[in-house]
Amino acid sequence: MNAHAEVCLYRHTLDSLFDSSSEASASYIEEPMTALDSDMPDFDSDHMDSLSQFDSPAFDDLFEADSQEMEAPINITFPPKNMELQYMALFGLDLEKIVLDNRITEKGYAAVVKLINEIVAKVAPGHERLPSPYKSRKQLEQAYPVKAMRYDTCVDGCMLFTKDTEVECCQCHQHRYDDEMKPLRTINVLPITQQLGLLLYNKETRQDLHHRSEYSLSGNYDDVFSGSYYQGLMDQHFTNEYDIAIGLYTDGFTPSSKSSSSLTMVHLVIYNYHPSIRVRTERMLQVCVMPGPKSPKGAGFWSFLGPLMDELEVLATAGMAVTCDDGTTVRSKVHLLVATGDMPAVTALCGHSGHMSTYGCRICPAVGVAGWNGYGKFIVPNARNLGLAWWPKDVFQEGGIKHQAINPTPISARSTFKGPEMFALDEMHMIGHGLCYQLVSLMEGGKRDKKDYTTSDLYLGPQETARLFGLMEDSLPNIPTTFDGAFKKPFGKHSTRAVDWIDMARYVIPALFVPRLADPLAQTAVLSLISCIQIALKKEIRPEELIDMKSFLTTWNGYLLNQVEEGKLPVNVFTPNQHYMQHLPDIISRLGPPIMYSTRCLERTIGHYKRRLKSAVDPGVECGNLIVKLSANRYLTLMGINDNDDDNDNDNEDRAPPPTNHYNDIISTGYGIDSRNVALHWGQCR
């Protein structure tokens, strides 16, 4: 079947399915950059293995239908809402949620229902009974009109089978079917056309999607719509008040600490919502979970995203026409604005060869140098590397034939793709697990990371850092409640989250660690980095603050360069996160504040799923089943039938922490800090 025929068949399948279910501110100017070097060395052969995952991309068959065939939108209708559930039926739905949230077994669930019905029979004879677990789930399915699509997968999770002709895995070559031609493994995939159509269908949710169309520029960067990227797309792609901008987020995770399986969540954020409700649990969508136990690579990775990419192509070109609950018809197109995740996830999404390759940056063609032991590639922040132009759009679409650094992916085929800014920079991983963790490592000496930072002027030693973190823990009773961080000693029995590293870098290091540095230049450098982080984490950033960020980064870079040139630090101090931080001011000018497209919401969602998993045999398939149940629960929450507040208890982790100005305030104190009362100093810095 050719690509055009596949598009028509896909459109027909969607229609049948639905019928059956009856540049922001001129005051910040990006600095001119040098042209892409034409004489760059070819990609060295030592790193060609990292490109092998792209040998047979799964997106070769992405449709190339005639645009005339795509003009007619998908017609979507839903059956009339039937929310008139009896009291005990509503109670049954609440109990179903409790069962999911607390990993109650089927046997335990049935026993609870039986006990409640026995009590009801004695206390209120003749009263309606609590429905059985089976009936409660049926009622949940009936209340949620979105129907999952079932796909066969490789038993090892290497790929998703999307064609009838595929009978074995393209990577591990295991069979798709057993001897009786039954699929060995299947998962659920929730179509986004139905999920988004349902939001437009209901008046209660449709009115919440107006934030994008009603957004107006304030002169500052305060949303993803304030950046030049969206502003450049608005007139051509977002002409209807109900056109939807979405972000695609992916990240791998293990179902439990004892499991070796690697699952991958495919998660969507709807930017049309106001930022105050955008990342609430019931407002976000999940499409599927790549079920593991192996992490899919290359063509296998894209096979799982294939159904989503197909839907997005139709929704971006033809759009959908939704017959709403009040009889009106709403037209909408859906466009991908951001595709992001942690570093491995974005490497796959953008087709980059990886941060350990010669061209280790997915944004610019900076060339890395080998570490002291000959391994790795590290990008030195010299004038040449910082002045390079970004990879042009056509490199992502046609491939870096000369440099072998970028390979085409379905993301770069989107009509809204304009360059590497679509892949964003995630503050949680880059700043939290990256820069803030590294800053502590530099002061501790680097032994935990098998590095030697003991000759650096930033070195305090493991005993002194442990003592200072002990003072931090001792101050917990005095820490204001406005601070959400855990503030527990790192490297102990408690795991340290990215948000905890960020809070320690922003508040604890300036208050306790910086005064212990003997070198004034080291103090200034650390405070410069922290000041840059402070700006990056704000919800609203002024254009002049981007200039300040670049100035702070210049101070930090210059200090590290001097330390390396003097032999006090190895060149591997220039980690990928250090380099990506140099691009952050320009990313903000294009996409707005990093907190608006942070993966914190994805990490919280993964936590919700992990807490509900019970299966030790196949948690990947169970996770796919949970997607349907939790999506139904979210829908009932939006309709006011269910309560989902417990799932939003940790929403504060998604919000920007309170602003501070450590650089000026701490310098003005002359380091007169009482180490025994950290909270007092924090109060002075707020």
Secondary structure as GFF3:
##gff-version 3
##sequence-region A 1 686
A	DSSP	alpha_helix	3	20	.	.	.	ID=ss1
A	DSSP	three_ten_helix	45	54	.	.	.	ID=ss2
A	DSSP	three_ten_helix	58	61	.	.	.	ID=ss3
A	DSSP	three_ten_helix	67	70	.	.	.	ID=ss4
A	DSSP	beta_strand	74	76	.	.	.	ID=ss5
A	DSSP	alpha_helix	87	101	.	.	.	ID=ss6
A	DSSP	alpha_helix	106	123	.	.	.	ID=ss7
A	DSSP	alpha_helix	133	143	.	.	.	ID=ss8
A	DSSP	beta_strand	149	153	.	.	.	ID=ss9
A	DSSP	beta_strand	160	161	.	.	.	ID=ss10
A	DSSP	beta_strand	186	189	.	.	.	ID=ss11
A	DSSP	alpha_helix	192	201	.	.	.	ID=ss12
A	DSSP	alpha_helix	203	206	.	.	.	ID=ss13
A	DSSP	three_ten_helix	207	210	.	.	.	ID=ss14
A	DSSP	alpha_helix	211	214	.	.	.	ID=ss15
A	DSSP	three_ten_helix	224	226	.	.	.	ID=ss16
A	DSSP	alpha_helix	228	237	.	.	.	ID=ss17
A	DSSP	beta_strand	244	253	.	.	.	ID=ss18
A	DSSP	beta_strand	263	270	.	.	.	ID=ss19
A	DSSP	three_ten_helix	281	283	.	.	.	ID=ss20
A	DSSP	beta_strand	285	290	.	.	.	ID=ss21
A	DSSP	alpha_helix	299	317	.	.	.	ID=ss22
A	DSSP	beta_strand	320	323	.	.	.	ID=ss23
A	DSSP	beta_strand	329	332	.	.	.	ID=ss24
A	DSSP	beta_strand	334	341	.	.	.	ID=ss25
A	DSSP	alpha_helix	343	350	.	.	.	ID=ss26
A	DSSP	alpha_helix	383	386	.	.	.	ID=ss27
A	DSSP	alpha_helix	393	398	.	.	.	ID=ss28
A	DSSP	three_ten_helix	410	413	.	.	.	ID=ss29
A	DSSP	three_ten_helix	420	423	.	.	.	ID=ss30
A	DSSP	alpha_helix	427	427	.	.	.	ID=ss31
A	DSSP	pi_helix	428	436	.	.	.	ID=ss32
A	DSSP	alpha_helix	437	444	.	.	.	ID=ss33
A	DSSP	three_ten_helix	447	449	.	.	.	ID=ss34
A	DSSP	alpha_helix	462	474	.	.	.	ID=ss35
A	DSSP	three_ten_helix	476	478	.	.	.	ID=ss36
A	DSSP	alpha_helix	498	503	.	.	.	ID=ss37
A	DSSP	pi_helix	504	513	.	.	.	ID=ss38
A	DSSP	three_ten_helix	514	516	.	.	.	ID=ss39
A	DSSP	alpha_helix	520	536	.	.	.	ID=ss40
A	DSSP	alpha_helix	543	565	.	.	.	ID=ss41
A	DSSP	three_ten_helix	571	573	.	.	.	ID=ss42
A	DSSP	alpha_helix	576	591	.	.	.	ID=ss43
A	DSSP	three_ten_helix	594	597	.	.	.	ID=ss44
A	DSSP	alpha_helix	600	612	.	.	.	ID=ss45
A	DSSP	alpha_helix	619	638	.	.	.	ID=ss46
A	DSSP	three_ten_helix	645	648	.	.	.	ID=ss47
A	DSSP	three_ten_helix	651	654	.	.	.	ID=ss48
A	DSSP	alpha_helix	662	668	.	.	.	ID=ss49
A	DSSP	alpha_helix	678	685	.	.	.	ID=ss50
###
